[in-house]
Amino acid sequence: MSEGFKLFKVDEAFETSLLMSEEVIRKFCDISSDTNAVHNDAAYARKHGFREPIVYGNLLGALISNLVGMQLPTNEVIILRESIDFRNPAYRGDVVKLRATVASLHEAVSSVQLKLQFTTETGQVATGTCVIKCL
């Protein structure tokens, strides 16, 4: 068992957040080359039931990366699996908060399962899970 694994406790929670600014969204668009109109055309977004262009869902993955790489009691971890179930859109200007709670510990393989909750001030955006391996 790794020394880092011993630092985790079931029900312990970790948090991070990200302001979905115009700059963050533009940079993600540049990196991903995803120019889908639902993310950058207000008329298109409204036509399809959104109040304005929606944030890229994979920006939530960046929150997972920050949490796993920077917010845990050890940075000697890697992501084995992550899953995000989108519930409601996030919009420009929203601060998306990620709360990750330790759901289970698997000592034999030094892995930790995290339950993920993504929220904004208006409520739930997404849920998910992430499994990390302690090195």
RATAWO-V459769 format. One record per backbone hydrogen bond with DSSP energy under -1.0 kcal/mol. NH is the residue of the N-H (numbers start at 1). CO is the residue of the C=O. E is the energy in kcal/mol with one decimal. If there is no record, write none. Layout:
NH,CO,E / NH,CO,E
//
This chain:
7,4,-1.7 / 8,5,-1.6 / 11,102,-2.9 / 12,9,-2.0 / 14,100,-2.5 / 16,98,-1.8 / 18,96,-2.0 / 20,94,-3.3 / 21,19,-2.2 / 25,21,-2.4 / 26,22,-2.6 / 27,23,-2.7 / 28,24,-2.2 / 29,25,-2.3 / 30,26,-2.6 / 31,27,-2.6 / 32,28,-3.0 / 33,29,-2.2 / 39,36,-2.1 / 41,37,-2.4 / 45,41,-2.7 / 46,42,-2.6 / 47,43,-2.3 / 48,44,-1.2 / 49,46,-1.9 / 50,45,-2.5 / 54,38,-2.3 / 55,90,-3.0 / 59,56,-1.7 / 60,57,-1.9 / 63,59,-1.1 / 64,60,-1.7 / 65,61,-2.3 / 66,62,-2.4 / 67,63,-2.7 / 68,64,-2.9 / 69,65,-2.7 / 70,66,-2.5 / 71,67,-1.8 / 77,75,-1.6 / 78,133,-1.8 / 80,131,-3.2 / 81,131,-1.6 / 83,129,-2.7 / 85,127,-3.5 / 87,125,-3.1 / 88,125,-2.1 / 93,20,-2.8 / 94,91,-2.4 / 96,18,-2.6 / 97,119,-3.2 / 98,16,-3.1 / 99,117,-2.5 / 100,14,-3.1 / 101,115,-2.5 / 102,12,-2.9 / 103,113,-2.9 / 104,113,-1.4 / 106,111,-2.9 / 109,106,-1.1 / 110,107,-1.0 / 111,106,-1.9 / 112,132,-2.4 / 113,104,-2.7 / 114,130,-3.6 / 115,101,-3.1 / 116,128,-3.0 / 117,99,-1.8 / 118,126,-2.9 / 119,97,-2.4 / 120,123,-2.6 / 123,120,-1.6 / 125,118,-3.1 / 126,118,-1.5 / 127,85,-2.1 / 128,116,-1.6 / 129,83,-1.8 / 130,114,-2.0 / 131,81,-2.9 / 132,112,-2.6 / 133,78,-2.7 / 134,110,-3.4 / 135,76,-2.9
//
